[in-house]
Amino acid sequence: MRMTALALAATTLILGACGNTVEQRIGGAAVGAGTGAMVAGPVGAVVGGAAGALTGPSVTRTVRRASR
């Protein structure tokens, strides 16, 4: 369990550092990891965190555009 938490934290930090704004990436990773953890446990948390970090900025842009 501890190793999973460390892997999740490391993945979040690494993915959060690349790309658009860090807030969008970390926010997307957090939402994705939470959703993935509820659906598929620790493995889902890692996969969901990675997917959320990668798609976070595009989702944010789409929501901002739609709410104007």
PDB file with one MODEL, atoms N, CA, C and O in Angstrom:
MODEL        1
ATOM      1  N   MET A   1       0.825  -1.194   0.000  1.00  0.00           N
ATOM      2  CA  MET A   1       0.000   0.000   0.000  1.00  0.00           C
ATOM      3  C   MET A   1       0.867   1.255   0.000  1.00  0.00           C
ATOM      4  O   MET A   1       0.581   2.224  -0.704  1.00  0.00           O
ATOM      5  N   ARG A   2       1.931   1.221   0.801  1.00  0.00           N
ATOM      6  CA  ARG A   2       2.795   2.391   0.870  1.00  0.00           C
ATOM      7  C   ARG A   2       3.494   2.639  -0.469  1.00  0.00           C
ATOM      8  O   ARG A   2       3.667   3.781  -0.893  1.00  0.00           O
ATOM      9  N   MET A   3       3.891   1.544  -1.126  1.00  0.00           N
ATOM     10  CA  MET A   3       4.563   1.673  -2.412  1.00  0.00           C
ATOM     11  C   MET A   3       3.608   2.250  -3.462  1.00  0.00           C
ATOM     12  O   MET A   3       4.023   3.031  -4.318  1.00  0.00           O
ATOM     13  N   THR A   4       2.340   1.868  -3.395  1.00  0.00           N
ATOM     14  CA  THR A   4       1.350   2.401  -4.328  1.00  0.00           C
ATOM     15  C   THR A   4       1.166   3.905  -4.117  1.00  0.00           C
ATOM     16  O   THR A   4       1.067   4.668  -5.078  1.00  0.00           O
ATOM     17  N   ALA A   5       1.122   4.313  -2.869  1.00  0.00           N
ATOM     18  CA  ALA A   5       0.973   5.740  -2.581  1.00  0.00           C
ATOM     19  C   ALA A   5       2.185   6.525  -3.062  1.00  0.00           C
ATOM     20  O   ALA A   5       2.048   7.627  -3.593  1.00  0.00           O
ATOM     21  N   LEU A   6       3.360   5.959  -2.878  1.00  0.00           N
ATOM     22  CA  LEU A   6       4.574   6.633  -3.358  1.00  0.00           C
ATOM     23  C   LEU A   6       4.595   6.704  -4.881  1.00  0.00           C
ATOM     24  O   LEU A   6       4.971   7.728  -5.453  1.00  0.00           O
ATOM     25  N   ALA A   7       4.193   5.622  -5.535  1.00  0.00           N
ATOM     26  CA  ALA A   7       4.154   5.628  -6.997  1.00  0.00           C
ATOM     27  C   ALA A   7       3.144   6.638  -7.514  1.00  0.00           C
ATOM     28  O   ALA A   7       3.401   7.332  -8.498  1.00  0.00           O
ATOM     29  N   LEU A   8       1.998   6.722  -6.854  1.00  0.00           N
ATOM     30  CA  LEU A   8       0.975   7.691  -7.250  1.00  0.00           C
ATOM     31  C   LEU A   8       1.477   9.121  -7.071  1.00  0.00           C
ATOM     32  O   LEU A   8       1.265   9.968  -7.938  1.00  0.00           O
ATOM     33  N   ALA A   9       2.136   9.387  -5.957  1.00  0.00           N
ATOM     34  CA  ALA A   9       2.667  10.733  -5.714  1.00  0.00           C
ATOM     35  C   ALA A   9       3.753  11.086  -6.722  1.00  0.00           C
ATOM     36  O   ALA A   9       3.793  12.209  -7.224  1.00  0.00           O
ATOM     37  N   ALA A  10       4.625  10.142  -7.019  1.00  0.00           N
ATOM     38  CA  ALA A  10       5.694  10.398  -7.992  1.00  0.00           C
ATOM     39  C   ALA A  10       5.120  10.637  -9.381  1.00  0.00           C
ATOM     40  O   ALA A  10       5.561  11.542 -10.089  1.00  0.00           O
ATOM     41  N   THR A  11       4.142   9.835  -9.772  1.00  0.00           N
ATOM     42  CA  THR A  11       3.514  10.011 -11.081  1.00  0.00           C
ATOM     43  C   THR A  11       2.823  11.361 -11.191  1.00  0.00           C
ATOM     44  O   THR A  11       2.914  12.029 -12.220  1.00  0.00           O
ATOM     45  N   THR A  12       2.140  11.758 -10.140  1.00  0.00           N
ATOM     46  CA  THR A  12       1.453  13.049 -10.144  1.00  0.00           C
ATOM     47  C   THR A  12       2.441  14.192 -10.279  1.00  0.00           C
ATOM     48  O   THR A  12       2.207  15.130 -11.042  1.00  0.00           O
ATOM     49  N   LEU A  13       3.535  14.123  -9.550  1.00  0.00           N
ATOM     50  CA  LEU A  13       4.533  15.193  -9.622  1.00  0.00           C
ATOM     51  C   LEU A  13       5.204  15.250 -10.990  1.00  0.00           C
ATOM     52  O   LEU A  13       5.427  16.332 -11.534  1.00  0.00           O
ATOM     53  N   ILE A  14       5.521  14.090 -11.538  1.00  0.00           N
ATOM     54  CA  ILE A  14       6.180  14.064 -12.845  1.00  0.00           C
ATOM     55  C   ILE A  14       5.253  14.591 -13.930  1.00  0.00           C
ATOM     56  O   ILE A  14       5.659  15.419 -14.745  1.00  0.00           O
ATOM     57  N   LEU A  15       4.016  14.121 -13.947  1.00  0.00           N
ATOM     58  CA  LEU A  15       3.075  14.574 -14.967  1.00  0.00           C
ATOM     59  C   LEU A  15       2.637  16.019 -14.738  1.00  0.00           C
ATOM     60  O   LEU A  15       2.310  16.734 -15.685  1.00  0.00           O
ATOM     61  N   GLY A  16       2.634  16.432 -13.506  1.00  0.00           N
ATOM     62  CA  GLY A  16       2.255  17.806 -13.208  1.00  0.00           C
ATOM     63  C   GLY A  16       3.273  18.822 -13.694  1.00  0.00           C
ATOM     64  O   GLY A  16       2.939  19.983 -13.926  1.00  0.00           O
ATOM     65  N   ALA A  17       4.508  18.387 -13.846  1.00  0.00           N
ATOM     66  CA  ALA A  17       5.566  19.305 -14.243  1.00  0.00           C
ATOM     67  C   ALA A  17       5.644  19.523 -15.749  1.00  0.00           C
ATOM     68  O   ALA A  17       6.310  20.456 -16.199  1.00  0.00           O
ATOM     69  N   CYS A  18       4.981  18.688 -16.531  1.00  0.00           N
ATOM     70  CA  CYS A  18       5.103  18.830 -17.973  1.00  0.00           C
ATOM     71  C   CYS A  18       3.860  19.490 -18.563  1.00  0.00           C
ATOM     72  O   CYS A  18       2.733  19.109 -18.247  1.00  0.00           O
ATOM     73  N   GLY A  19       4.073  20.456 -19.399  1.00  0.00           N
ATOM     74  CA  GLY A  19       2.958  21.002 -20.158  1.00  0.00           C
ATOM     75  C   GLY A  19       2.400  22.314 -19.683  1.00  0.00           C
ATOM     76  O   GLY A  19       3.101  23.121 -19.071  1.00  0.00           O
ATOM     77  N   ASN A  20       1.123  22.525 -19.972  1.00  0.00           N
ATOM     78  CA  ASN A  20       0.427  23.796 -19.779  1.00  0.00           C
ATOM     79  C   ASN A  20       0.626  24.386 -18.389  1.00  0.00           C
ATOM     80  O   ASN A  20       1.752  24.686 -17.993  1.00  0.00           O
ATOM     81  N   THR A  21      -0.419  24.547 -17.681  1.00  0.00           N
ATOM     82  CA  THR A  21      -0.268  25.085 -16.338  1.00  0.00           C
ATOM     83  C   THR A  21      -0.287  23.946 -15.338  1.00  0.00           C
ATOM     84  O   THR A  21      -1.024  22.973 -15.496  1.00  0.00           O
ATOM     85  N   VAL A  22       0.506  24.076 -14.340  1.00  0.00           N
ATOM     86  CA  VAL A  22       0.639  23.023 -13.336  1.00  0.00           C
ATOM     87  C   VAL A  22      -0.689  22.795 -12.622  1.00  0.00           C
ATOM     88  O   VAL A  22      -1.024  21.658 -12.287  1.00  0.00           O
ATOM     89  N   GLU A  23      -1.447  23.860 -12.386  1.00  0.00           N
ATOM     90  CA  GLU A  23      -2.718  23.710 -11.682  1.00  0.00           C
ATOM     91  C   GLU A  23      -3.689  22.831 -12.460  1.00  0.00           C
ATOM     92  O   GLU A  23      -4.383  22.000 -11.876  1.00  0.00           O
ATOM     93  N   GLN A  24      -3.738  23.014 -13.775  1.00  0.00           N
ATOM     94  CA  GLN A  24      -4.635  22.211 -14.596  1.00  0.00           C
ATOM     95  C   GLN A  24      -4.213  20.753 -14.586  1.00  0.00           C
ATOM     96  O   GLN A  24      -5.053  19.859 -14.487  1.00  0.00           O
ATOM     97  N   ARG A  25      -2.923  20.512 -14.688  1.00  0.00           N
ATOM     98  CA  ARG A  25      -2.433  19.130 -14.723  1.00  0.00           C
ATOM     99  C   ARG A  25      -2.620  18.427 -13.385  1.00  0.00           C
ATOM    100  O   ARG A  25      -3.058  17.278 -13.344  1.00  0.00           O
ATOM    101  N   ILE A  26      -2.292  19.107 -12.295  1.00  0.00           N
ATOM    102  CA  ILE A  26      -2.429  18.481 -10.979  1.00  0.00           C
ATOM    103  C   ILE A  26      -3.901  18.294 -10.640  1.00  0.00           C
ATOM    104  O   ILE A  26      -4.282  17.270 -10.072  1.00  0.00           O
ATOM    105  N   GLY A  27      -4.727  19.268 -10.979  1.00  0.00           N
ATOM    106  CA  GLY A  27      -6.169  19.129 -10.745  1.00  0.00           C
ATOM    107  C   GLY A  27      -6.752  17.975 -11.533  1.00  0.00           C
ATOM    108  O   GLY A  27      -7.543  17.195 -11.004  1.00  0.00           O
ATOM    109  N   GLY A  28      -6.365  17.860 -12.795  1.00  0.00           N
ATOM    110  CA  GLY A  28      -6.838  16.752 -13.622  1.00  0.00           C
ATOM    111  C   GLY A  28      -6.352  15.411 -13.107  1.00  0.00           C
ATOM    112  O   GLY A  28      -7.091  14.427 -13.118  1.00  0.00           O
ATOM    113  N   ALA A  29      -5.096  15.375 -12.652  1.00  0.00           N
ATOM    114  CA  ALA A  29      -4.551  14.134 -12.107  1.00  0.00           C
ATOM    115  C   ALA A  29      -5.273  13.738 -10.828  1.00  0.00           C
ATOM    116  O   ALA A  29      -5.535  12.556 -10.606  1.00  0.00           O
ATOM    117  N   ALA A  30      -5.592  14.702  -9.996  1.00  0.00           N
ATOM    118  CA  ALA A  30      -6.282  14.396  -8.742  1.00  0.00           C
ATOM    119  C   ALA A  30      -7.686  13.859  -8.992  1.00  0.00           C
ATOM    120  O   ALA A  30      -8.102  12.885  -8.365  1.00  0.00           O
ATOM    121  N   VAL A  31      -8.409  14.487  -9.900  1.00  0.00           N
ATOM    122  CA  VAL A  31      -9.761  14.016 -10.223  1.00  0.00           C
ATOM    123  C   VAL A  31      -9.700  12.641 -10.878  1.00  0.00           C
ATOM    124  O   VAL A  31     -10.490  11.757 -10.546  1.00  0.00           O
ATOM    125  N   GLY A  32      -8.772  12.461 -11.797  1.00  0.00           N
ATOM    126  CA  GLY A  32      -8.631  11.165 -12.465  1.00  0.00           C
ATOM    127  C   GLY A  32      -8.232  10.058 -11.506  1.00  0.00           C
ATOM    128  O   GLY A  32      -8.747   8.943 -11.586  1.00  0.00           O
ATOM    129  N   ALA A  33      -7.307  10.368 -10.591  1.00  0.00           N
ATOM    130  CA  ALA A  33      -6.872   9.361  -9.623  1.00  0.00           C
ATOM    131  C   ALA A  33      -7.999   8.991  -8.669  1.00  0.00           C
ATOM    132  O   ALA A  33      -8.164   7.819  -8.331  1.00  0.00           O
ATOM    133  N   GLY A  34      -8.762   9.965  -8.240  1.00  0.00           N
ATOM    134  CA  GLY A  34      -9.898   9.674  -7.356  1.00  0.00           C
ATOM    135  C   GLY A  34     -10.945   8.821  -8.033  1.00  0.00           C
ATOM    136  O   GLY A  34     -11.463   7.873  -7.444  1.00  0.00           O
ATOM    137  N   THR A  35     -11.257   9.157  -9.267  1.00  0.00           N
ATOM    138  CA  THR A  35     -12.240   8.381 -10.020  1.00  0.00           C
ATOM    139  C   THR A  35     -11.728   6.975 -10.297  1.00  0.00           C
ATOM    140  O   THR A  35     -12.458   5.998 -10.138  1.00  0.00           O
ATOM    141  N   GLY A  36     -10.476   6.879 -10.711  1.00  0.00           N
ATOM    142  CA  GLY A  36      -9.892   5.570 -10.984  1.00  0.00           C
ATOM    143  C   GLY A  36      -9.810   4.702  -9.750  1.00  0.00           C
ATOM    144  O   GLY A  36     -10.004   3.490  -9.831  1.00  0.00           O
ATOM    145  N   ALA A  37      -9.527   5.302  -8.606  1.00  0.00           N
ATOM    146  CA  ALA A  37      -9.447   4.535  -7.361  1.00  0.00           C
ATOM    147  C   ALA A  37     -10.805   3.972  -6.979  1.00  0.00           C
ATOM    148  O   ALA A  37     -10.894   2.851  -6.478  1.00  0.00           O
ATOM    149  N   MET A  38     -11.854   4.731  -7.207  1.00  0.00           N
ATOM    150  CA  MET A  38     -13.196   4.234  -6.883  1.00  0.00           C
ATOM    151  C   MET A  38     -13.606   3.095  -7.816  1.00  0.00           C
ATOM    152  O   MET A  38     -14.297   2.166  -7.398  1.00  0.00           O
ATOM    153  N   VAL A  39     -13.183   3.167  -9.067  1.00  0.00           N
ATOM    154  CA  VAL A  39     -13.610   2.167 -10.045  1.00  0.00           C
ATOM    155  C   VAL A  39     -12.750   0.909  -9.989  1.00  0.00           C
ATOM    156  O   VAL A  39     -13.284  -0.200  -9.986  1.00  0.00           O
ATOM    157  N   ALA A  40     -11.419   1.063  -9.943  1.00  0.00           N
ATOM    158  CA  ALA A  40     -10.542  -0.102 -10.100  1.00  0.00           C
ATOM    159  C   ALA A  40      -9.460  -0.204  -9.041  1.00  0.00           C
ATOM    160  O   ALA A  40      -8.501  -0.951  -9.236  1.00  0.00           O
ATOM    161  N   GLY A  41      -9.565   0.500  -7.949  1.00  0.00           N
ATOM    162  CA  GLY A  41      -8.581   0.376  -6.875  1.00  0.00           C
ATOM    163  C   GLY A  41      -7.272   1.082  -7.187  1.00  0.00           C
ATOM    164  O   GLY A  41      -7.261   2.068  -7.924  1.00  0.00           O
ATOM    165  N   PRO A  42      -6.162   0.586  -6.631  1.00  0.00           N
ATOM    166  CA  PRO A  42      -4.869   1.257  -6.797  1.00  0.00           C
ATOM    167  C   PRO A  42      -4.397   1.371  -8.244  1.00  0.00           C
ATOM    168  O   PRO A  42      -3.838   2.392  -8.644  1.00  0.00           O
ATOM    169  N   VAL A  43      -4.624   0.322  -9.020  1.00  0.00           N
ATOM    170  CA  VAL A  43      -4.218   0.376 -10.432  1.00  0.00           C
ATOM    171  C   VAL A  43      -5.033   1.437 -11.163  1.00  0.00           C
ATOM    172  O   VAL A  43      -4.493   2.179 -11.983  1.00  0.00           O
ATOM    173  N   GLY A  44      -6.302   1.511 -10.875  1.00  0.00           N
ATOM    174  CA  GLY A  44      -7.153   2.526 -11.484  1.00  0.00           C
ATOM    175  C   GLY A  44      -6.755   3.927 -11.083  1.00  0.00           C
ATOM    176  O   GLY A  44      -6.894   4.866 -11.866  1.00  0.00           O
ATOM    177  N   ALA A  45      -6.251   4.074  -9.848  1.00  0.00           N
ATOM    178  CA  ALA A  45      -5.800   5.387  -9.399  1.00  0.00           C
ATOM    179  C   ALA A  45      -4.605   5.861 -10.205  1.00  0.00           C
ATOM    180  O   ALA A  45      -4.530   7.033 -10.574  1.00  0.00           O
ATOM    181  N   VAL A  46      -3.681   4.971 -10.479  1.00  0.00           N
ATOM    182  CA  VAL A  46      -2.492   5.344 -11.266  1.00  0.00           C
ATOM    183  C   VAL A  46      -2.881   5.664 -12.698  1.00  0.00           C
ATOM    184  O   VAL A  46      -2.456   6.679 -13.249  1.00  0.00           O
ATOM    185  N   VAL A  47      -3.682   4.806 -13.300  1.00  0.00           N
ATOM    186  CA  VAL A  47      -4.098   5.027 -14.694  1.00  0.00           C
ATOM    187  C   VAL A  47      -4.980   6.270 -14.801  1.00  0.00           C
ATOM    188  O   VAL A  47      -4.818   7.072 -15.721  1.00  0.00           O
ATOM    189  N   GLY A  48      -5.904   6.428 -13.868  1.00  0.00           N
ATOM    190  CA  GLY A  48      -6.767   7.606 -13.876  1.00  0.00           C
ATOM    191  C   GLY A  48      -6.002   8.889 -13.650  1.00  0.00           C
ATOM    192  O   GLY A  48      -6.313   9.917 -14.253  1.00  0.00           O
ATOM    193  N   GLY A  49      -5.008   8.838 -12.790  1.00  0.00           N
ATOM    194  CA  GLY A  49      -4.172  10.019 -12.554  1.00  0.00           C
ATOM    195  C   GLY A  49      -3.403  10.420 -13.796  1.00  0.00           C
ATOM    196  O   GLY A  49      -3.319  11.602 -14.128  1.00  0.00           O
ATOM    197  N   ALA A  50      -2.844   9.437 -14.481  1.00  0.00           N
ATOM    198  CA  ALA A  50      -2.113   9.732 -15.720  1.00  0.00           C
ATOM    199  C   ALA A  50      -3.049  10.282 -16.791  1.00  0.00           C
ATOM    200  O   ALA A  50      -2.719  11.260 -17.462  1.00  0.00           O
ATOM    201  N   ALA A  51      -4.204   9.663 -16.950  1.00  0.00           N
ATOM    202  CA  ALA A  51      -5.167  10.139 -17.951  1.00  0.00           C
ATOM    203  C   ALA A  51      -5.671  11.531 -17.603  1.00  0.00           C
ATOM    204  O   ALA A  51      -5.812  12.376 -18.488  1.00  0.00           O
ATOM    205  N   GLY A  52      -5.941  11.780 -16.334  1.00  0.00           N
ATOM    206  CA  GLY A  52      -6.407  13.097 -15.915  1.00  0.00           C
ATOM    207  C   GLY A  52      -5.368  14.180 -16.123  1.00  0.00           C
ATOM    208  O   GLY A  52      -5.696  15.306 -16.497  1.00  0.00           O
ATOM    209  N   ALA A  53      -4.105  13.834 -15.879  1.00  0.00           N
ATOM    210  CA  ALA A  53      -3.037  14.811 -16.074  1.00  0.00           C
ATOM    211  C   ALA A  53      -2.858  15.151 -17.554  1.00  0.00           C
ATOM    212  O   ALA A  53      -2.563  16.293 -17.906  1.00  0.00           O
ATOM    213  N   LEU A  54      -3.036  14.166 -18.398  1.00  0.00           N
ATOM    214  CA  LEU A  54      -2.865  14.407 -19.829  1.00  0.00           C
ATOM    215  C   LEU A  54      -4.039  15.161 -20.446  1.00  0.00           C
ATOM    216  O   LEU A  54      -3.845  15.968 -21.355  1.00  0.00           O
ATOM    217  N   THR A  55      -5.248  14.908 -19.963  1.00  0.00           N
ATOM    218  CA  THR A  55      -6.424  15.534 -20.568  1.00  0.00           C
ATOM    219  C   THR A  55      -6.936  16.752 -19.799  1.00  0.00           C
ATOM    220  O   THR A  55      -7.836  17.445 -20.273  1.00  0.00           O
ATOM    221  N   GLY A  56      -6.379  17.017 -18.631  1.00  0.00           N
ATOM    222  CA  GLY A  56      -6.846  18.134 -17.806  1.00  0.00           C
ATOM    223  C   GLY A  56      -6.899  19.477 -18.519  1.00  0.00           C
ATOM    224  O   GLY A  56      -7.936  20.138 -18.473  1.00  0.00           O
ATOM    225  N   PRO A  57      -5.826  19.909 -19.176  1.00  0.00           N
ATOM    226  CA  PRO A  57      -5.863  21.211 -19.851  1.00  0.00           C
ATOM    227  C   PRO A  57      -6.895  21.309 -20.968  1.00  0.00           C
ATOM    228  O   PRO A  57      -7.532  22.351 -21.122  1.00  0.00           O
ATOM    229  N   SER A  58      -7.071  20.250 -21.747  1.00  0.00           N
ATOM    230  CA  SER A  58      -8.053  20.325 -22.835  1.00  0.00           C
ATOM    231  C   SER A  58      -9.474  20.356 -22.285  1.00  0.00           C
ATOM    232  O   SER A  58     -10.337  21.037 -22.840  1.00  0.00           O
ATOM    233  N   VAL A  59      -9.725  19.633 -21.207  1.00  0.00           N
ATOM    234  CA  VAL A  59     -11.052  19.664 -20.585  1.00  0.00           C
ATOM    235  C   VAL A  59     -11.323  21.050 -20.014  1.00  0.00           C
ATOM    236  O   VAL A  59     -12.428  21.576 -20.153  1.00  0.00           O
ATOM    237  N   THR A  60     -10.325  21.640 -19.378  1.00  0.00           N
ATOM    238  CA  THR A  60     -10.488  22.979 -18.810  1.00  0.00           C
ATOM    239  C   THR A  60     -10.796  24.002 -19.891  1.00  0.00           C
ATOM    240  O   THR A  60     -11.676  24.844 -19.715  1.00  0.00           O
ATOM    241  N   ARG A  61     -10.081  23.938 -21.010  1.00  0.00           N
ATOM    242  CA  ARG A  61     -10.333  24.867 -22.116  1.00  0.00           C
ATOM    243  C   ARG A  61     -11.743  24.694 -22.662  1.00  0.00           C
ATOM    244  O   ARG A  61     -12.424  25.680 -22.941  1.00  0.00           O
ATOM    245  N   THR A  62     -12.179  23.464 -22.816  1.00  0.00           N
ATOM    246  CA  THR A  62     -13.512  23.191 -23.358  1.00  0.00           C
ATOM    247  C   THR A  62     -14.599  23.722 -22.429  1.00  0.00           C
ATOM    248  O   THR A  62     -15.575  24.319 -22.884  1.00  0.00           O
ATOM    249  N   VAL A  63     -14.426  23.505 -21.137  1.00  0.00           N
ATOM    250  CA  VAL A  63     -15.418  23.986 -20.166  1.00  0.00           C
ATOM    251  C   VAL A  63     -15.461  25.499 -20.159  1.00  0.00           C
ATOM    252  O   VAL A  63     -16.543  26.082 -20.107  1.00  0.00           O
ATOM    253  N   ARG A  64     -14.307  26.149 -20.209  1.00  0.00           N
ATOM    254  CA  ARG A  64     -14.279  27.624 -20.226  1.00  0.00           C
ATOM    255  C   ARG A  64     -14.949  28.166 -21.469  1.00  0.00           C
ATOM    256  O   ARG A  64     -15.683  29.151 -21.403  1.00  0.00           O
ATOM    257  N   ARG A  65     -14.701  27.521 -22.618  1.00  0.00           N
ATOM    258  CA  ARG A  65     -15.311  27.957 -23.873  1.00  0.00           C
ATOM    259  C   ARG A  65     -16.823  27.779 -23.829  1.00  0.00           C
ATOM    260  O   ARG A  65     -17.565  28.636 -24.310  1.00  0.00           O
ATOM    261  N   ALA A  66     -17.282  26.671 -23.257  1.00  0.00           N
ATOM    262  CA  ALA A  66     -18.713  26.393 -23.212  1.00  0.00           C
ATOM    263  C   ALA A  66     -19.457  27.293 -22.222  1.00  0.00           C
ATOM    264  O   ALA A  66     -20.654  27.534 -22.382  1.00  0.00           O
ATOM    265  N   SER A  67     -18.762  27.782 -21.216  1.00  0.00           N
ATOM    266  CA  SER A  67     -19.440  28.586 -20.198  1.00  0.00           C
ATOM    267  C   SER A  67     -19.470  30.074 -20.523  1.00  0.00           C
ATOM    268  O   SER A  67     -19.982  30.868 -19.735  1.00  0.00           O
ATOM    269  N   ARG A  68     -18.938  30.450 -21.651  1.00  0.00           N
ATOM    270  CA  ARG A  68     -18.958  31.876 -22.017  1.00  0.00           C
ATOM    271  C   ARG A  68     -20.286  32.291 -22.551  1.00  0.00           C
ATOM    272  O   ARG A  68     -20.473  33.455 -22.905  1.00  0.00           O
TER     273      ARG A  68
ENDMDL
END
